[in-house]
Amino acid sequence: MTEYVIQVSNLCRQFGEVKAIQSLDLNVERGRIYGFLGPNGSGKTTAIRMLTGLLKPSSGDIRVLNYRLPGQAQNLRLHIGYMTQNFSLYEDLTVTENLRFFAKIYGLTATGRKQRIAELLDIYRLGHKAAQLAGNLSGGQRQRLALAAAVLHQPELLFLDEPTSAVDPENRREFWEQLFDLSDRGTSILVSTHFMDEAERCHKLAIFETGIKRADGSPDELMRQMGAHVVEISSAHLRQLKQQLTRLPEVISAAQLGSRLRVLVKDQVSDPVAFLRQQDSLSAEDRLEKVHPSLEDVFVTSTGAGRP
């Protein structure tokens, strides 16, 4: 039987006339990495703040680790970790002082604090920076310190709100390796991102737009169920071709990728290559190939102009 760490039903949040979250239903399985994918302003942070008990919903039901929110938020807090998008540790304290401070808040004993901090300094390669002020760390080092602070008390569930938005690709890859290590040890993780490559790493994800969950499932499921064909065109006239093809009602979008044009065609068209080849805008020299969809294609078809 599937065990869920998060169960949400018909969750809504309004700020005045603005509907930040609308009718959200959500189930997150234990031990999995679940992603929130969407641009800034899509409701990801608002949803996370409600799921951590920091923000009261306007309506709807929330159960996190079998605690009902917001009523039991205080009971929940020692069982979850939360890493915000912006670095929120104390910049005028050293790495070790920050970890000691949060270890005391989480109620670790003196012996437990010492052992756990030493363990985390080793895991996140911060031992040589232990006496350095947090404000003087690099972006990647700050990120590792923030993650260490969030998992000090070995939480069952970890919330990460766009944790890699301020670091370089190498640090992003390393950070995700650390998340998979945590997942393998049984930690459930909910992470928000606007990076497609990060979303593809999640076991499951939800796509958000203007406070609405447009799609959810595993990356493979979402790509299989996308409802569109993907055709790549090689041509000497990609800019003109894009303008002409996007006028067709059967074409969802067209985006240039280097020397190729990636075209999304509605799945009502049974043979998208033949359909595009018939267009007057293509020449005999243009090459067309049907290719596998990407998560970015799913995002385009689920949101904005691509949404039915």
Buried (B, 14 or more C-beta within 10 A) or exposed (E): EEEBBBBBEEBBBBEEEEBBBBBBBBBBBBBBBBBBBBEEBBBBBBBBBBBBBBBEBBEBEBBBBEBEBBEBBEBBBEBBBBBBBEBEBBEEBBBBBBBBEBBEEBEBEEEBBEEBBBEBBEBBEBEEBBEBBBEEBEBBBBBBBBBBBBBBBBBBBBBBBBBBBBBEEEBBBBBBEBBEEBBEEEBBBBBBBBBBBBBBBBBBBBBBBBBBBBBBBBBEEBBEEBBBBBBBBBBEBBEEBBEBBBEBEBBBBBBEEEEBBBBBBBBEBEEBBEBBBEBEBBEEEBEBEEEEBBBBBBBBBBBBEBEE
